Amino acid sequence: MHTRTNALSRIRFALRLPTTATAPFCPSEVRGSVAVAASAPLRTRLAAFVGPGLLVAVGYMDPGNWATDIEAGARFGYDLLFIVALTCLAAMLLQTLALRLGIASGRDLAQVCRDRYGPRTRILLWLMAEGAIIATDIAEVLGSALAIKLLFGLPMQIGILLTGLDMLLVLGLKGRGFRQVEAIILGLVATIGLCFFAELVLAPPDTSLLAAGLVPEVNRLEQPGALLLAIGILGATVMPHNLYLHSSIVQTRRIGNGDAGKRAAIRLTTLDMVGSLLLATVINGAILVLAASAFHASGNANVADIADAHELLTPITGAAAAGVLFAVALFTSGQSSTFTGTIAGQIVLEGFLDIKIPCWQRRLVTRVIAILPALGGIWLLGEDSVGKLLVLTQVALSLQLPFALWPLIRSTSDARIMGPFASGRGVAAVAWLLFAVISAANLWLVIEAFA
């Protein structure tokens, strides 16, 4: 214990961070703040539990997912749509484990890791989690900057610097409740969904091909480049920081006490998560379907870049609004992740190191760290390199994902942590199989990216 205390003290001293602070919407300070009576009508209880799933769903539709969905739709039409659906099912299982951990144990994944592992392992896991958050933020910076360029014609470097202003949004939420943040996220997600709904009205898909694309057929992956793109979709979808995030924010809800209350909370939170991830899957699928209907169907199968997709939408659809809607959706997807990235960063820092800082400080540090490599990448590779840089962020996330999955699956299978809510052998076996498949797929993605 003395060694652990010294290790944490050295980190605090090195970072010059306070041990306490007021955070406007840090989950640790609002745990149990949304309480509902167990006797309340089902509609009331369900409405109270809607929200955490939306914050998690944002990570499944950020700019990092766009490049793979666009290329998959442009090159292979609707053939890889079933990969998006299967990835959604895998994500649902993993997020279910995360929410069960938070509700059953009363601890988030970072806190469980702090309790379970020694100082060296804990610091390694913390660094990997921070790396995942920063990689995600770099993708948000690049996506938002590209959207600013498409909307206003500003250079990428200026757009990247302007993304630093999103800290004002965080400052504006100081003193607000967690439900207000969830409401804002709902509005942003709805904006993305409406934009793509309008896009599909302008470029209607072939419904018969769309339905066929949802049916799993392994032989479609035999097409040159299809398997790599399928792995890319998988690697870009399951986000490490979402597991830490979800295990914490579900604790903002409370319904009764004891095992019965926990069981009810798990059931309602699972419904919230399933609905939210289905929405995220529909939006991800809409990106692929739009690329299939607009580009693949018109013979533009080589579209693999977000900027190229924006440029071609207007002449193909014949509607000037198509490009604007596309850019607005891209900007919104980047900005919606601002909030979740900030909250996830606080959860990771507090959970692993027992350090609390205000949201605006967390946002400032993360965004500055993200802006520097984004600017460097654009300066070295040019403004047309956004797609390549986004792929690199997904590769970075791929490397870090197993470091979140391993402690999650182990912890949720441990009755000492979960009590009667520990995963059964069947669920644990499927989770470990997913761990092996995702780890192997991500390793392949990394190897192919640097081959």
C-alpha positions in Angstrom: 0.0 0.0 0.0 2.9 2.4 0.8 4.4 1.7 -2.7 1.0 2.4 -4.3 0.5 5.7 -2.4 4.0 6.9 -3.3 3.4 6.1 -7.0 0.2 8.1 -7.1 1.8 10.9 -5.2 4.6 11.1 -7.8 2.1 11.3 -10.6 0.1 14.0 -8.9 3.2 16.0 -8.3 4.4 15.5 -11.9 1.0 16.6 -13.3 0.6 19.5 -10.7 -3.1 18.6 -10.5 -5.4 19.2 -7.5 -7.0 16.3 -5.7 -10.4 17.9 -5.6 -12.3 20.2 -7.9 -15.8 21.1 -8.9 -16.8 19.5 -12.2 -19.9 20.7 -14.0 -21.1 17.3 -15.1 -18.7 14.7 -13.8 -20.6 11.4 -13.2 -18.8 10.8 -9.9 -20.5 13.9 -8.5 -24.0 13.0 -9.7 -24.2 9.3 -9.1 -27.7 8.4 -8.1 -28.9 11.9 -9.0 -31.7 10.5 -11.3 -33.8 8.5 -8.9 -37.2 6.9 -9.7 -39.6 4.9 -7.6 -39.8 1.2 -8.3 -43.6 1.5 -8.2 -43.6 4.2 -10.9 -45.3 3.3 -14.3 -43.0 1.6 -16.8 -43.1 4.6 -19.1 -41.9 6.9 -16.3 -39.1 4.5 -15.3 -37.9 4.0 -18.9 -38.0 7.8 -19.6 -35.8 8.3 -16.5 -33.3 5.8 -17.7 -32.9 7.1 -21.2 -29.7 9.0 -21.7 -26.5 7.1 -20.9 -27.0 5.0 -24.0 -27.0 8.1 -26.2 -23.7 9.3 -24.8 -22.2 5.9 -25.6 -23.8 5.8 -29.1 -22.0 9.0 -30.1 -18.8 7.0 -30.1 -20.2 4.7 -32.7 -20.9 7.4 -35.2 -17.9 9.7 -34.9 -15.8 10.9 -37.9 -13.5 7.9 -37.5 -16.3 5.6 -38.7 -17.1 7.6 -41.8 -14.1 6.7 -44.0 -14.6 3.0 -43.7 -18.4 3.2 -44.3 -18.0 5.5 -47.3 -15.3 3.3 -48.9 -17.2 0.1 -48.2 -20.4 1.5 -49.8 -18.6 3.0 -52.8 -16.5 -0.1 -53.6 -18.9 -2.9 -52.7 -22.4 -1.4 -52.8 -24.6 -3.0 -50.1 -22.5 -6.1 -49.7 -20.9 -5.2 -46.4 -24.0 -3.9 -44.8 -24.3 -7.1 -42.7 -20.9 -6.3 -41.2 -22.3 -3.1 -39.7 -25.2 -5.1 -38.3 -23.0 -7.8 -36.8 -20.7 -5.2 -35.3 -23.7 -3.6 -33.6 -24.5 -6.9 -32.0 -21.0 -7.4 -30.7 -21.0 -3.8 -29.4 -24.3 -4.5 -27.6 -22.8 -7.4 -25.7 -19.7 -5.5 -24.7 -21.6 -2.4 -23.6 -24.0 -4.7 -21.6 -21.0 -6.0 -19.7 -19.9 -2.4 -19.0 -23.3 -1.3 -17.7 -23.8 -4.4 -15.6 -20.4 -3.8 -14.0 -21.3 -0.3 -13.1 -24.7 -1.1 -11.6 -23.9 -4.4 -9.9 -20.6 -3.3 -8.3 -21.2 0.4 -7.9 -17.7 1.0 -9.4 -16.8 1.9 -13.0 -14.2 0.0 -15.0 -11.3 2.3 -14.2 -12.1 2.1 -10.4 -12.3 -1.7 -10.6 -8.9 -1.7 -12.4 -7.5 0.5 -9.6 -8.7 -1.9 -7.0 -7.7 -5.1 -8.8 -4.2 -4.4 -10.2 -0.9 -3.1 -8.8 0.5 0.3 -9.5 2.5 -0.6 -12.7 -0.4 -2.4 -14.4 -2.8 0.3 -13.3 -0.7 3.1 -14.8 -0.2 1.1 -18.0 -4.0 0.7 -18.3 -4.5 4.4 -17.6 -2.0 5.4 -20.2 -3.7 3.1 -22.8 -7.1 4.5 -21.9 -5.8 8.1 -22.2 -4.3 7.2 -25.6 -7.6 5.9 -26.8 -9.3 9.2 -25.7 -6.7 11.3 -27.4 -6.9 9.2 -30.6 -10.6 9.7 -30.6 -10.3 13.4 -30.1 -7.8 13.7 -33.0 -10.4 12.1 -35.2 -13.0 14.6 -33.9 -10.6 17.5 -34.6 -9.9 16.3 -38.2 -13.6 15.6 -38.9 -14.8 18.9 -37.5 -12.0 20.9 -39.3 -12.9 19.1 -42.6 -16.5 20.0 -42.1 -15.6 23.7 -41.5 -13.5 23.6 -44.7 -16.4 22.1 -46.7 -19.0 24.6 -45.3 -16.9 27.8 -45.3 -13.9 27.1 -47.5 -11.4 27.8 -44.7 -8.0 26.0 -44.8 -7.7 22.8 -42.7 -5.1 24.5 -40.4 -7.6 27.3 -39.5 -10.4 24.7 -39.0 -8.2 22.7 -36.7 -7.5 25.8 -34.5 -11.2 26.7 -34.5 -12.0 23.3 -33.0 -10.3 24.5 -29.8 -13.3 26.8 -29.3 -15.5 23.9 -28.4 -14.1 24.3 -24.9 -16.6 27.3 -24.6 -19.4 24.7 -24.9 -18.0 22.9 -21.9 -17.6 26.1 -20.0 -21.2 27.0 -20.9 -22.4 23.9 -19.2 -20.8 24.7 -15.9 -23.3 24.1 -13.1 -25.7 22.3 -15.4 -27.1 18.9 -14.6 -26.2 15.6 -16.3 -29.7 15.4 -17.8 -29.1 18.7 -19.7 -25.9 17.2 -21.2 -27.9 14.2 -22.3 -30.6 16.4 -23.9 -27.9 18.2 -25.9 -26.5 15.0 -27.1 -29.9 13.8 -28.1 -30.3 17.0 -30.2 -27.0 16.5 -31.9 -27.6 12.8 -32.7 -31.1 13.7 -34.0 -29.4 16.3 -36.3 -27.1 13.7 -37.7 -30.0 11.3 -38.3 -32.1 13.9 -40.0 -29.3 14.9 -42.3 -28.8 11.4 -43.5 -32.5 10.8 -43.8 -32.7 13.8 -46.1 -29.6 12.5 -48.0 -31.3 9.2 -48.6 -34.4 11.0 -49.9 -32.2 12.8 -52.4 -30.3 9.6 -53.3 -32.8 6.8 -52.6 -31.4 3.3 -52.1 -32.3 0.1 -53.9 -34.4 -1.5 -51.2 -34.1 -5.0 -52.5 -30.3 -4.8 -52.6 -30.3 -3.1 -49.2 -32.3 -6.0 -47.7 -30.0 -8.5 -49.4 -27.0 -6.7 -48.0 -28.2 -7.3 -44.4 -28.1 -11.1 -44.9 -24.7 -12.4 -43.8 -22.8 -14.1 -46.6 -19.1 -14.9 -45.9 -18.3 -15.3 -49.6 -18.7 -11.6 -50.1 -15.6 -11.1 -48.0 -13.7 -13.0 -50.8 -13.8 -9.9 -53.0 -10.4 -8.1 -53.2 -10.2 -5.6 -50.3 -13.5 -6.6 -48.8 -12.1 -8.4 -45.7 -9.8 -5.5 -44.9 -12.7 -3.1 -45.0 -14.8 -5.3 -42.9 -12.1 -5.4 -40.3 -11.8 -1.7 -40.6 -15.5 -1.3 -39.8 -15.1 -3.5 -36.8 -12.0 -1.7 -35.6 -13.5 1.7 -36.0 -16.8 0.8 -34.2 -15.9 -0.6 -30.8 -14.3 2.2 -28.9 -12.2 1.5 -25.7 -13.2 4.7 -23.9 -16.9 3.8 -24.3 -16.5 0.9 -21.9 -15.1 3.1 -19.2 -17.7 5.8 -20.0 -20.7 3.5 -19.9 -19.7 1.7 -16.7 -19.7 5.1 -14.9 -22.6 7.1 -16.3 -25.2 4.3 -15.7 -24.6 5.0 -12.0 -26.4 8.3 -12.4 -29.6 6.3 -12.3 -31.0 4.7 -9.2 -34.1 2.6 -8.6 -34.7 1.2 -5.2 -32.0 -0.7 -3.1 -30.6 -4.2 -3.0 -30.5 -6.8 -5.7 -34.0 -6.1 -6.9 -33.3 -2.5 -7.5 -30.0 -3.4 -9.3 -31.8 -5.9 -11.5 -34.5 -3.4 -12.5 -31.8 -0.8 -13.2 -29.9 -3.2 -15.4 -33.0 -4.1 -17.3 -34.0 -0.5 -18.0 -30.5 0.6 -18.8 -30.1 -2.3 -21.2 -33.2 -1.1 -23.0 -31.7 2.4 -23.3 -28.4 1.0 -24.6 -30.0 -1.3 -27.2 -32.2 1.5 -28.5 -29.4 4.0 -28.7 -27.0 1.6 -30.4 -29.7 0.6 -32.9 -29.9 4.3 -33.7 -26.2 4.5 -34.1 -26.2 1.4 -36.3 -28.9 2.9 -38.5 -26.8 6.1 -39.0 -23.6 4.1 -39.7 -25.6 1.9 -42.1 -27.1 5.1 -43.7 -23.5 6.4 -44.4 -22.7 3.1 -46.2 -26.1 3.0 -48.0 -25.7 6.6 -49.2 -22.2 5.7 -50.6 -23.7 2.7 -52.3 -26.7 4.5 -53.8 -24.9 7.7 -54.8 -21.4 6.4 -55.7 -21.4 2.7 -56.4 -24.6 2.8 -58.4 -23.2 5.7 -60.6 -19.9 4.0 -61.3 -17.8 6.0 -58.8 -16.5 3.0 -56.9 -13.1 4.6 -56.2 -14.5 7.1 -53.7 -12.6 6.5 -50.4 -12.2 10.0 -49.0 -14.8 12.1 -47.1 -13.9 15.2 -49.0 -14.3 13.4 -52.4 -17.7 12.1 -51.2 -18.8 15.6 -50.4 -17.7 16.9 -53.7 -19.5 14.3 -55.7 -22.8 14.3 -53.8 -24.2 17.5 -55.4 -23.6 16.6 -59.1 -24.8 13.0 -58.6 -27.9 13.9 -56.7 -28.6 17.1 -58.5 -29.3 18.9 -55.2 -27.1 21.6 -53.8 -28.4 20.8 -50.3 -26.8 17.3 -50.4 -23.3 18.6 -49.9 -24.4 21.0 -47.2 -26.3 18.3 -45.3 -23.3 16.0 -45.5 -21.0 18.6 -44.1 -23.4 19.6 -41.3 -23.7 15.9 -40.2 -19.9 15.6 -40.2 -19.5 18.7 -38.1 -22.2 17.5 -35.7 -20.7 14.1 -35.3 -17.4 15.6 -34.3 -18.9 18.1 -31.8 -21.2 15.6 -30.2 -18.1 13.5 -29.2 -16.7 16.6 -27.4 -18.9 16.0 -24.4 -18.5 12.3 -24.2 -14.7 12.6 -24.6 -14.5 15.1 -21.8 -16.6 12.9 -19.5 -14.7 9.8 -20.4 -11.4 11.6 -19.7 -12.6 12.5 -16.2 -13.8 9.0 -15.5 -10.4 7.5 -16.5 -8.4 10.1 -14.6 -10.4 9.9 -11.4 -10.9 6.1 -11.6 -7.3 5.1 -12.2 -5.5 7.8 -10.2 -8.1 9.3 -7.9 -7.6 12.8 -9.3 -10.4 15.2 -10.0 -10.1 18.3 -12.1 -12.8 20.7 -13.6 -14.2 19.7 -17.0 -12.8 22.8 -18.7 -9.3 21.9 -17.6 -9.7 18.3 -18.8 -11.1 19.5 -22.1 -8.3 22.0 -22.6 -5.5 19.5 -22.0 -7.1 16.8 -24.3 -7.9 19.2 -27.1 -4.4 20.8 -27.1 -2.8 17.4 -27.2 -5.1 16.4 -30.1 -4.7 19.6 -32.1 -0.9 19.4 -32.2 -0.6 16.0 -34.1 -3.6 17.0 -36.3 -1.8 20.2 -37.3 1.5 18.3 -37.8 -0.2 15.6 -40.0 -1.8 18.2 -42.2 1.4 20.2 -42.5 3.5 17.1 -43.4 1.0 15.3 -45.6 -1.2 18.0 -47.0 -4.9 18.9 -46.7 -5.8 15.8 -48.8 -4.5 13.5 -46.1 -7.5 13.6 -43.7 -8.6 10.1 -44.8 -5.2 8.6 -44.1 -4.9 10.4 -40.7 -8.4 9.2 -39.7 -7.3 5.6 -40.5 -4.2 6.1 -38.3 -6.4 7.2 -35.4 -8.5 4.0 -35.8 -5.3 1.9 -35.9 -4.3 3.5 -32.6 -7.7 2.7 -31.1 -7.3 -0.9 -32.4 -4.1 -1.3 -30.5 -5.6 -0.1 -27.2 -9.0 -2.0 -27.3 -7.7 -5.3 -25.9 -6.4 -3.4 -22.8 -10.0 -2.4 -22.0 -11.7 -5.7 -23.0 -9.5 -7.9 -20.9 -10.2 -6.3 -17.5 -13.9 -5.8 -18.4 -14.5 -9.5 -19.2 -12.5 -10.7 -16.3 -14.2 -8.4 -13.8 -17.8 -9.1 -15.0 -17.1 -12.9 -14.6 -15.9 -12.5 -11.0 -18.6 -13.1 -8.4 -16.5 -11.3 -5.8 -17.1 -8.1 -7.8 -20.5 -8.8 -9.4 -22.2 -10.9 -6.8 -25.3 -12.6 -8.3 -24.9 -10.6 -11.4 -21.6 -12.2 -12.6 -21.6 -13.4 -16.2 -22.6 -17.0 -16.7 -20.3 -19.4 -18.5 -22.1 -19.0 -21.8 -21.9 -15.2 -21.8 -18.3 -15.2 -20.7 -17.4 -17.7 -23.5 -19.0 -15.5 -26.1 -17.3 -12.4 -24.7 -13.9 -14.1 -24.8 -14.5 -15.3 -28.3 -15.3 -11.7 -29.2 -12.1 -10.6 -27.5 -10.1 -13.1 -29.6 -11.9 -12.1 -32.9 -11.6 -8.4 -32.3 -8.0 -8.6 -31.2 -7.0 -10.7 -34.2 -9.0 -8.4 -36.5 -7.4 -5.3 -35.1 -3.9 -6.9 -35.3 -4.5 -7.6 -38.9 -5.7 -4.1 -39.5 -2.6 -2.7 -37.9 -0.4 -5.0 -40.0 -2.2 -4.1 -43.2 -2.0 -0.3 -42.4 1.8 -0.4 -42.1 2.4 -3.0 -44.8 
